[in-house]
Amino acid sequence: MSEQVSLIAERKPVPRMAVGPTKATQPHLAVVYATAAGEVECFDGRPMTPSQQVFSKYRTRYEVDLRPRQRSAVLGRNPLVSRDGVHAFEVRVDFCFRIDGFDGAKNWVRSGIDDALPVVHGYLTSLFHAAGQRFAIEDSFGLQMFLNQKCAQQVLLAEGLLIYGCQVTVAPDTKSKAYLESLIEAGRRETLGQAEHTPNMGAVVRQGQLDSKQQELQMEAAARQAKALEGTRIDSEGLIRQYLNTHPEDAAGAFEMLRKLEEARFATAELQNQRALALFQAMADKNLVQAGDLEVMRQLLTDVVGRAAGAGQLPATSTPQLPGARPWDAPAAQLPSAAASGPTQTQSHLQPPYQQPPYPQPPSQPYAPAYTPTQVTPVARPAYAALIYLVLDESAPDCIEELNRGLSDLHAALAAAADVSAGIRLSVLGMAATTEPRLQLETVTTATRTPILTGRQGLSYGHAFQQLRTVVAQDVGVVKAQGAQVLRPIVYFVTGGVPDETDDWRAAHRALTDATGNPAAPHVIALGVGRAHTFAVRAVATRPEFGFMAPPHQDAVSAAHSCAVFLRDSVVGYGRRIAAGDPQFSVNPPDGFRRAEDAY
């Protein structure tokens, strides 16, 4: 509505000494006279005669345009905000307006307004005010119908202006349109994804079947190959022969490998032979070899040379008789061989009596360590069993990392001290819109997995208390059936926000903690950090000294760290007291925390 629409065609003083006839007006103009005191009069829209003007009290003459006008306007300065309070509608109005006859002309002159569009704009703005809050940004058509119904009837304003023929068009503004296009695109992708899911799953299944069949064929081929190689010697000649069978076109390569193998064998045999002859020469020079040892030495030398050449053990030959050699007389070199076939009476006679050596004898098998049985000291199960539940807020993203670190420290401390963890049954629950188990109730050992919290949306105290009401009663019955004397369960309740259900959780809290209706009613220790409300924390705690609040100036991360340390020290300390036979439970506030009733 930037242009002006003036409905006063002409404004001039009333002449007193007019000569000649009064100027006639056009049919669409109404002549209105006004006094200095603000009185207006319209003589059926006709101008006064010269004689009337001489004695008239009216001082100003107005010519008011009675023609209907049609305009379009966009409510840009006062946009209609949708139900979510973020997005806005773009409203375009096509309307008609005109002066409502002679009475309307008098009211218009009396109002002193020249431009009609601000009057119309003000009326439409007041008519449409807050109408967008009834509708979501996706329902622009519903808002359009609502506005058209509101302005369907013509309206006569106090200024004498008649508004009629309104037609409203509503659409999301540019920002909202981009948002809706994103939603539509996301829905399109979801629809396409669901449509493509079935063929994609079929392709995966078919590919898996093909891979399985290919693996099966490979295994069958490997089995056939292994069966074909059953009679093949697994040595150098056998492998070369198998290579020649599988690569008949490379006979020259196989012969080259065989030639290199023979060269390596002869080179090794020559080296071993030289070393053996050098050793025999050294022993002969020092008179360490006797005539009876020649056969054994010869056999040893031939075996060495034969193994080096790859021929195995060579056949023994007759021992040459050396001049002056004494008869072979049961050489000691043959005793190990005879002993291997079993002890005889002669061998037993040759063995000296057994004497205890001054040091431990080495084991009979080389490199075989002596077996020492592990001494396992059983951990005595305490007479008492404490059921401890950690209900931790997963809707506070700033606290998740510190709480997970605290759970890891608590798990390590309990797993490292079997006597401490023997009297503790620990359970961890993650609390958000729903409460999910992160660790079922059990005694923490090295085999127990470490619970991990996962960030989630929402926060419901009521669901947590309902879950505890069911779980605690079941766990108490199970632990009692194991023969343990169950102490009153303890719940550590850590919250970092405001519950979604306001105060509706209190009934579930009473059902959990009322000992008359719940024989397994636990003690509840409440810890508030971040955005938690002090009154709620005090109400959750079953005793005034069991509710604690973080200082208002402390950030959520450091407060969560203090809570994690408190949980570890409190649970481990209670486990030590139970192991010592003291079932009494007490609690001290975390570092820097205040009692909730003192923080009001």
MOCOR-V465450 format. One record per residue. SS is DSSP state (h for helix, s for strand, l for the rest). NEAR is the number of other C-alpha atoms within 8 Angstrom. D_LAST is the distance of its C-alpha to the last C-alpha in whole Angstrom. Layout:
SS_NEAR_D_LAST / SS_NEAR_D_LAST
This chain:
l_9_56 / l_3_57 / l_4_60 / l_8_61 / l_8_63 / s_8_65 / l_10_66 / s_10_68 / s_10_71 / s_7_73 / s_9_72 / s_7_74 / s_7_76 / l_9_78 / l_7_81 / l_8_83 / l_6_87 / l_9_87 / l_5_90 / l_5_91 / l_6_89 / l_9_86 / l_5_84 / l_6_84 / l_9_80 / l_5_80 / l_5_79 / l_7_75 / s_13_74 / s_17_74 / s_14_75 / s_16_72 / s_12_73 / s_13_70 / l_11_70 / l_8_69 / l_4_67 / l_7_65 / l_8_68 / s_11_69 / s_8_72 / l_14_73 / l_9_77 / l_6_77 / l_10_76 / l_10_79 / l_10_80 / l_8_82 / l_8_85 / h_13_86 / h_6_87 / h_8_84 / h_13_82 / h_10_84 / h_7_83 / l_7_80 / l_5_76 / l_11_75 / l_11_74 / s_12_73 / s_13_74 / s_15_72 / s_12_73 / s_14_70 / s_11_70 / l_13_70 / l_8_70 / l_8_68 / s_7_66 / s_8_64 / s_7_61 / s_9_58 / s_8_55 / s_9_52 / l_11_49 / l_7_47 / l_4_45 / l_6_43 / l_10_43 / s_14_42 / s_13_39 / l_15_38 / l_11_36 / l_9_34 / l_8_33 / l_7_35 / l_11_39 / s_14_41 / s_16_44 / s_13_48 / s_13_49 / s_11_53 / s_12_55 / s_12_58 / s_12_59 / s_12_62 / s_11_62 / s_11_65 / s_14_65 / l_12_66 / h_7_69 / h_10_70 / h_9_67 / h_12_65 / h_16_67 / h_13_67 / h_11_63 / h_13_63 / h_12_65 / h_10_63 / h_7_59 / l_6_61 / l_7_59 / l_8_62 / s_10_60 / l_11_59 / h_9_57 / h_8_54 / h_8_54 / h_9_54 / h_9_52 / h_8_49 / h_8_50 / h_8_50 / h_10_46 / h_7_45 / h_7_47 / h_9_45 / l_8_42 / l_8_39 / h_10_42 / h_14_41 / h_12_37 / h_9_39 / l_13_41 / l_11_40 / l_13_42 / l_6_44 / l_8_45 / h_13_47 / h_8_50 / h_8_48 / h_13_47 / h_11_50 / h_8_51 / h_8_49 / h_11_49 / h_11_53 / h_7_53 / h_8_51 / l_9_53 / l_10_57 / l_7_58 / l_9_59 / s_7_57 / s_9_59 / l_8_57 / l_6_57 / l_9_58 / l_14_61 / s_13_61 / s_12_61 / s_14_59 / s_11_60 / s_10_61 / s_12_58 / s_10_57 / s_11_54 / s_8_54 / s_12_50 / s_9_49 / s_12_47 / l_10_46 / h_6_47 / h_8_44 / h_12_43 / h_9_47 / h_8_46 / h_8_43 / h_9_45 / h_8_48 / h_8_46 / h_8_45 / h_8_49 / h_8_50 / h_8_47 / h_8_48 / h_8_52 / h_8_51 / h_8_49 / h_8_52 / h_8_55 / h_8_53 / h_8_53 / h_8_57 / h_8_58 / h_8_56 / h_8_58 / h_8_61 / h_8_59 / h_8_58 / h_8_62 / h_8_63 / h_8_61 / h_8_62 / h_8_66 / h_8_65 / h_8_64 / h_8_67 / h_8_69 / h_8_67 / h_8_68 / h_8_71 / h_8_72 / h_8_71 / h_8_73 / h_8_76 / h_8_75 / h_8_74 / h_8_78 / h_8_80 / h_8_78 / h_8_79 / h_8_83 / h_8_83 / h_8_82 / h_7_85 / h_7_87 / l_7_86 / l_6_87 / l_5_90 / l_7_90 / l_7_90 / l_6_86 / l_6_88 / h_7_89 / h_8_93 / h_10_91 / h_10_88 / h_11_91 / h_9_93 / h_9_90 / h_9_89 / h_11_93 / h_7_92 / h_6_89 / l_8_91 / h_7_94 / h_4_95 / h_8_94 / h_9_96 / h_6_97 / h_7_93 / h_12_94 / h_8_97 / h_8_95 / h_9_92 / h_10_95 / h_8_97 / h_8_94 / h_9_93 / h_8_97 / h_8_97 / h_8_93 / h_11_95 / h_10_98 / h_8_96 / h_10_94 / h_12_97 / h_9_99 / h_8_96 / h_11_96 / h_11_99 / h_8_100 / h_8_97 / h_9_98 / h_8_102 / h_8_100 / h_8_99 / h_8_102 / h_8_104 / h_8_102 / h_10_102 / h_9_106 / h_7_106 / l_6_105 / l_7_106 / l_7_103 / l_8_105 / l_8_108 / h_9_110 / h_10_108 / h_8_105 / h_10_107 / h_10_106 / h_8_102 / h_8_102 / h_8_104 / h_10_102 / h_8_99 / h_10_100 / h_10_101 / h_11_98 / h_10_96 / h_12_98 / h_13_98 / h_10_94 / h_12_94 / h_11_96 / l_7_95 / l_8_97 / l_8_96 / l_8_98 / l_9_102 / l_4_104 / l_5_105 / l_4_109 / l_5_111 / l_6_111 / l_5_114 / l_6_116 / l_6_116 / l_4_119 / l_4_118 / l_9_115 / l_6_114 / l_5_114 / l_6_110 / l_4_109 / l_5_105 / l_8_103 / h_5_100 / h_6_99 / h_8_99 / h_8_97 / h_7_94 / h_7_96 / h_9_97 / h_9_94 / h_7_92 / l_6_95 / l_6_94 / l_9_95 / l_6_99 / h_6_100 / h_6_102 / h_9_98 / h_8_97 / h_7_99 / h_6_99 / l_6_95 / l_5_95 / l_4_93 / l_4_89 / l_4_87 / l_4_84 / l_6_83 / l_4_81 / l_4_78 / l_5_76 / l_5_79 / l_4_77 / l_8_77 / l_4_80 / l_5_78 / l_5_77 / l_4_74 / l_6_73 / l_5_70 / l_5_70 / l_4_67 / l_4_65 / l_4_63 / l_4_59 / l_4_57 / l_4_54 / l_4_52 / l_4_50 / l_7_47 / l_6_46 / l_7_44 / l_10_41 / l_8_41 / s_12_37 / s_13_36 / s_12_32 / s_15_31 / s_13_28 / s_12_27 / s_12_25 / s_13_24 / s_12_23 / s_12_22 / l_15_25 / l_13_24 / l_10_22 / h_7_26 / h_7_24 / h_13_23 / h_12_27 / h_7_29 / h_11_27 / h_14_26 / h_11_30 / h_9_31 / h_13_28 / h_13_30 / h_10_33 / h_9_33 / h_11_32 / h_10_35 / h_9_37 / h_10_36 / h_13_36 / h_11_39 / h_8_41 / l_8_40 / h_10_42 / h_11_41 / h_13_37 / h_15_37 / l_15_40 / l_16_37 / s_13_34 / s_14_34 / s_14_32 / s_14_31 / s_14_30 / s_13_28 / s_14_28 / s_16_25 / l_13_26 / l_10_27 / l_10_29 / s_11_28 / s_7_31 / s_9_33 / s_11_33 / s_10_34 / s_8_36 / s_10_35 / s_7_38 / l_10_38 / l_14_38 / l_10_41 / l_8_43 / l_5_44 / l_6_41 / l_5_40 / l_8_37 / l_10_34 / l_7_33 / l_10_30 / l_7_31 / l_9_29 / l_8_29 / l_8_28 / l_10_25 / l_14_23 / l_14_23 / h_10_21 / h_13_23 / h_11_26 / h_12_25 / h_12_24 / h_11_28 / h_9_29 / h_9_28 / h_10_29 / h_8_32 / h_8_33 / h_10_31 / h_9_34 / h_8_36 / h_9_36 / h_11_35 / h_8_39 / h_8_40 / h_11_39 / h_10_40 / h_7_44 / l_6_44 / l_6_44 / l_10_41 / s_8_39 / s_11_36 / l_9_32 / l_10_29 / l_13_28 / s_12_25 / s_12_23 / s_13_21 / s_11_19 / s_13_18 / s_11_17 / l_14_17 / l_12_17 / l_9_16 / l_9_19 / l_7_22 / l_9_22 / l_7_18 / l_5_18 / l_7_21 / l_13_21 / h_8_19 / h_8_23 / h_10_24 / h_12_21 / h_8_22 / h_10_26 / h_13_25 / h_11_23 / l_9_25 / l_8_28 / l_5_30 / l_6_31 / l_10_30 / l_6_32 / l_10_31 / l_11_27 / l_10_25 / s_11_22 / s_13_20 / s_13_18 / s_15_15 / s_14_15 / s_14_13 / l_14_15 / l_10_16 / l_7_14 / l_12_13 / l_9_10 / h_12_7 / h_9_7 / h_8_11 / h_16_11 / h_13_10 / h_7_12 / h_11_15 / l_13_15 / l_10_17 / l_7_16 / h_10_12 / h_6_14 / h_12_15 / s_16_12 / s_16_11 / s_14_10 / l_13_12 / l_8_12 / l_4_11 / l_4_15 / l_8_17 / l_7_19 / h_11_19 / h_9_22 / h_8_22 / h_12_18 / h_12_21 / h_12_23 / h_10_21 / h_12_20 / h_13_24 / h_10_25 / h_11_22 / h_11_24 / h_13_28 / h_8_27 / h_9_25 / h_9_28 / h_13_31 / h_8_30 / h_9_30 / h_13_33 / h_10_35 / h_11_33 / h_13_35 / h_12_38 / l_6_38 / l_9_38 / l_7_35 / l_8_33 / l_5_30 / l_5_26 / l_4_23 / l_6_21 / l_4_19 / l_10_17 / l_10_18 / l_6_19 / l_7_16 / l_10_13 / s_11_10 / s_13_9 / h_14_7 / h_10_6 / h_6_6 / h_8_4 / l_6_0
